[in-house]
Each structure stands twice: as structure tokens, then as C-alpha cells.
Amino acid sequence: MKILVTGANGYLGKGVVKQLLDYGIDVVATDFRDNLIDKRATVVKADLFGLDDPYEYFGKPDVVLHMAWRDGFVHNSVNHINDLPKHYDFLCKLIDGGVKRVACMGSMHEIGFYEGSINESTPCNPQSLYGISKNALRELLKLKCEDDNAKFQWLRGFYIVGNTKDGCSIFSKIVQAANSGQEHFPFTMGLNQFDFLNYDVFCKYVADAVKQDEMDGVINICSGRPEKLADRVERFIKENNFSIKLDYGRFPDRPYDSKAIWGDDFKIKMIEKIN
């Protein structure tokens, strides 16, 4: 099996590529830059949106794992809307060329304001340009794959805990602040509850989902339980022996962030049994 991974040089892409390679899978990894990509992969630097026949260009992959996305942490960037038809066109070309399975990275932000456990039937009412675009791509690809008899996997990500300074998550920002000698970190009240996965577990779950084809549709890449943001961040600081202190209440919660939201982990548990 040959898997094409887009966005392979990104914060998440580099870890997923490494995990797939550790499984012995033939990986074609592509991005604008390649400095973070595991060199065991077939590395191809490319502008995805400028390719006429990406299926041939990337060596006729069996599966595409589409992780490429701009401004993932800038939720109201207009690039989400402007790039949406380009993502769709790129993936349609791959399906038309011969790709038999499309796996795409999604986000819990597709759901919008919601309280409780999310499963694949949970209604989506996204509240940001990022969530709107991801949700629209999911719906478009679902129809395209049904029409062309291609398998479709939508890997819905939640919150990822990583202890590296690269990335734009709150955890990466804390690493950056601690390494620069900052004593206090401006924070919200941290009362909202989210679904957290450690970076290495997240990458393993994504790789495990993509290397099998028994489970498709929406697959939550999640822990299956909620935890207070403040508790997880305090634990993260302790785990990394940082002396930095959280300055609570400096920032308000985002109005579209749910008070308590987490993923139904039924499918990912079944996938772990398969693997």
C-alpha cells in the first residue's frame, strides 16, 4: 500500500509520516518544505493546487491522507474560505485519477457550540471560518467518494498535547514561554472541558486509522473523555518541570468554545483492536 501524505512537514504531518514509516508502509510525503519530514519517505516538494494530474505526479498512490491546511490556528482567516475549492479540486483530481481511498484531517470545530459527546451523527453548526470550511469539505468529499465508489475517512481531531516549541497550540506557546524564561503565562479561567490526546498517541491513532479500511466515515481521533483545560495545562507544566505560572483570567474564553465537549471513541477503539 502506498499512502500519499499532504502537509507532511507540518506539526502533525511529520509525526504521522514517521508512524506510518515505522509500520513499514510506503509513504509519499509532500509539502512546500521538507526540513521536518522523515527521509525514509519518498519526499516530494510541491504546490498541490498547481498540479494538473496529482495522481500520476505522486506515483499513483492507493490512499491519500490529506493533512495540508493553512492557518489552522487562525480560525477566522479568510484563507479557509479561499482555499476550500482548491482543496476540493485537488482531491477530486486524485479520485478521478484512481485513488481508491481518501482520508482527510477534520476538526471538532466543525461541530460548533455543543455540549457533550460527539459522534458521527452529531449535527454540525460551525461558528468560525475554519470550522465552516472543514465541514464543507467533509460534505463535498462524502458526496464525491459516494459517486466514484471511493472509500472515505474523515479523521476528526480534538485537542493535542505536545511538548515541542514548534506549533501554535497553547502547549507549544507554554514551551516557548518557559524556554525564554517567562515567569507567568496569560491564560483564561481554564474552566472549559475538552478532549485531549498526547501528540504521540494522536499520531498513532491517525496512522492506525489510515492503514486499515474496515472502519470509514467520521472517525474521532480522541481520548473519549473530557478534562478541564486548566487541569490539563497545569499537569503539562508539572510533567515538563516548568516553573512558569498561569496568570488566570487574563483572556476571555472564545464565544464559540463549548463548556464541555469530547469525542465518542467507539470507532478508534475498534480500530485499535484491528491493529
C-alpha positions in Angstrom: 0.0 0.0 0.0 1.3 3.4 -1.0 0.0 6.4 1.0 0.3 10.0 -0.1 0.5 12.3 2.9 0.0 16.0 2.3 1.0 18.6 4.8 3.8 16.2 5.7 6.1 18.9 7.0 3.6 20.3 9.4 3.4 19.9 13.2 1.0 16.9 12.9 2.1 15.7 9.5 5.7 15.0 10.4 4.6 12.7 13.3 2.0 10.8 11.3 4.5 10.2 8.5 7.1 8.8 11.0 4.5 6.5 12.5 3.4 5.2 9.1 7.0 4.6 8.1 7.6 2.7 11.4 4.8 0.4 10.3 6.7 -0.3 7.1 4.2 1.5 4.8 5.3 3.1 1.6 4.8 6.8 2.2 5.0 9.6 -0.4 5.3 12.8 1.7 4.6 16.2 0.3 4.7 19.8 1.4 6.1 23.2 0.4 9.1 22.5 2.6 10.7 19.2 3.7 13.1 20.0 6.6 11.0 18.1 9.2 10.0 15.1 7.1 11.4 11.7 7.9 13.8 11.0 5.0 12.7 7.3 4.8 9.7 8.6 2.9 9.7 9.5 -0.7 9.8 13.2 -0.3 8.2 15.5 -2.9 8.2 19.3 -2.6 5.1 20.6 -4.4 2.4 23.2 -4.6 -0.7 20.9 -4.5 -3.0 23.4 -6.1 -0.9 23.8 -9.2 -0.9 20.2 -10.3 -2.9 19.0 -13.3 -2.6 15.3 -12.6 -1.6 14.7 -8.9 -2.3 11.0 -9.2 0.4 10.5 -11.8 2.7 13.2 -10.3 2.8 11.4 -6.9 3.3 7.9 -8.3 -0.2 6.5 -8.3 -0.9 6.3 -4.6 -3.5 3.9 -3.3 -4.6 6.2 -0.5 -4.3 9.9 0.2 -4.1 11.3 3.8 -4.9 15.0 3.3 -3.4 17.0 6.2 -2.4 20.1 4.3 -4.2 23.2 5.6 -3.3 26.9 6.1 -3.9 29.0 9.2 -5.3 26.1 11.3 -4.9 28.2 14.5 -6.3 31.4 12.9 -9.9 30.4 13.0 -11.3 33.4 11.1 -8.6 33.7 8.4 -10.2 34.2 5.0 -7.7 31.7 3.6 -10.0 28.9 4.9 -12.8 30.0 2.5 -10.5 31.0 -0.4 -8.6 27.6 -0.2 -11.7 25.4 0.1 -12.4 25.0 -3.6 -8.7 24.3 -4.2 -8.6 21.5 -1.6 -11.7 20.0 -3.2 -10.3 20.3 -6.7 -7.0 18.7 -5.7 -8.7 15.7 -4.0 -11.2 15.3 -6.9 -8.3 15.0 -9.3 -6.8 12.3 -7.2 -10.1 10.4 -7.1 -10.6 10.8 -10.8 -7.0 9.6 -11.4 -7.5 6.4 -9.4 -7.1 6.9 -5.7 -9.4 4.3 -4.0 -9.5 5.8 -0.5 -9.5 9.4 0.8 -8.6 10.1 4.4 -8.8 13.8 5.4 -8.0 15.6 8.6 -11.0 17.2 10.2 -11.7 19.1 13.4 -14.1 19.2 16.3 -14.6 22.9 15.3 -16.9 21.6 12.5 -19.4 20.9 15.3 -19.6 24.5 16.6 -21.0 25.2 20.1 -22.1 21.9 21.6 -22.0 20.2 24.9 -21.5 16.5 25.4 -20.1 13.6 23.5 -19.7 14.0 19.7 -20.3 11.0 17.4 -20.5 10.8 13.6 -24.2 11.7 13.7 -23.8 14.9 15.8 -25.2 17.9 13.9 -22.7 20.4 12.7 -23.2 24.2 13.2 -19.7 25.6 12.8 -19.0 29.1 14.3 -15.7 30.0 12.6 -14.4 30.2 9.0 -12.1 27.3 9.9 -15.0 25.1 11.1 -17.2 26.1 8.2 -14.6 25.3 5.6 -13.6 21.9 7.2 -17.3 21.0 7.4 -18.0 22.0 3.8 -15.0 19.9 2.6 -16.3 16.9 4.6 -19.7 17.1 3.0 -18.3 17.7 -0.5 -15.9 14.8 -0.3 -18.5 12.4 1.1 -20.6 13.0 -2.0 -17.7 12.7 -4.4 -16.5 9.5 -2.8 -20.0 8.0 -2.9 -20.4 8.9 -6.6 -17.0 7.5 -7.5 -17.1 4.4 -5.3 -14.1 5.5 -3.3 -13.8 4.9 0.4 -13.9 8.0 2.6 -12.4 8.5 6.1 -12.8 11.8 7.9 -10.4 11.9 10.9 -11.9 14.4 13.3 -9.2 15.8 15.6 -9.7 17.3 19.0 -7.0 18.9 21.3 -3.4 17.7 21.0 -0.8 17.9 23.8 2.8 18.2 22.6 5.9 19.4 24.4 7.8 20.8 21.4 8.2 24.5 20.8 7.1 24.3 17.1 3.4 24.6 16.6 0.7 27.2 17.6 -1.2 25.3 20.3 -1.3 26.6 23.9 1.1 23.8 24.9 3.7 24.9 22.3 3.3 28.5 23.5 3.9 27.5 27.1 7.1 25.6 26.0 8.2 28.8 24.1 7.4 31.0 27.1 9.1 28.7 29.6 12.2 28.3 27.5 12.5 32.1 27.2 12.5 32.5 31.0 8.9 33.9 31.2 7.6 33.6 34.8 3.9 34.0 34.1 1.7 32.9 31.2 -1.5 34.8 30.4 -4.5 32.4 30.5 -8.2 32.2 30.5 -10.0 30.9 33.6 -9.5 27.4 32.1 -12.9 26.0 33.2 -13.9 24.7 29.8 -13.6 20.9 29.3 -12.0 19.4 26.2 -10.8 16.1 24.8 -7.0 15.9 25.0 -4.6 13.4 23.4 -0.9 13.4 23.7 0.9 14.0 20.4 2.4 10.6 20.0 -0.9 8.9 20.7 -2.7 11.2 18.2 -0.2 10.4 15.5 -0.5 6.6 16.2 -4.3 6.8 16.1 -4.3 8.7 12.7 -1.8 6.2 11.3 -3.8 3.2 12.6 -7.0 4.6 11.1 -5.4 5.1 7.7 -3.6 1.8 7.4 -6.9 -0.1 7.7 -10.1 0.2 5.6 -12.7 -1.7 7.7 -13.7 1.5 9.5 -14.6 4.5 7.4 -16.8 7.6 7.6 -16.2 10.0 10.5 -13.6 8.6 12.9 -12.9 10.6 16.1 -9.2 10.9 16.9 -9.9 11.4 20.6 -9.5 10.1 24.2 -13.2 9.7 24.7 -13.3 11.8 27.9 -13.4 15.5 28.9 -10.8 17.3 31.1 -10.7 20.9 32.4 -8.3 23.0 30.3 -6.8 24.4 33.5 -6.2 20.9 34.9 -4.5 19.6 31.7 -2.3 22.7 31.3 -1.2 22.6 35.0 -0.4 18.9 34.6 1.5 19.7 31.4 3.6 22.3 33.3 4.3 19.7 36.0 5.1 16.9 33.6 7.8 19.1 31.9 9.2 20.5 35.2 8.5 24.1 34.1 8.4 26.8 36.8 6.1 29.1 34.8 2.8 30.0 36.5 -0.6 30.5 34.8 -2.0 34.0 35.1 -5.7 33.1 35.2 -8.4 35.4 33.8 -6.2 37.5 31.5 -8.1 36.3 28.4 -11.8 35.6 27.9 -12.9 32.3 26.6 -13.7 32.3 22.9 -17.5 32.7 22.5 -17.8 29.7 20.2 -15.9 27.3 22.6 -18.1 24.8 24.2 -18.2 24.4 28.0 -17.7 20.7 27.8 -17.1 18.7 24.6 -15.4 15.4 23.8 -15.3 12.6 21.2 -17.1 9.3 21.1 -14.1 6.9 20.9 -16.0 3.8 19.8 -14.5 3.7 16.3 -11.0 4.4 17.3 -11.2 1.7 20.0 -12.4 -0.8 17.3 -9.5 0.3 15.0 -7.0 -0.3 17.8 -8.4 -3.8 18.1 -8.0 -4.4 14.4 -4.4 -3.2 14.5 
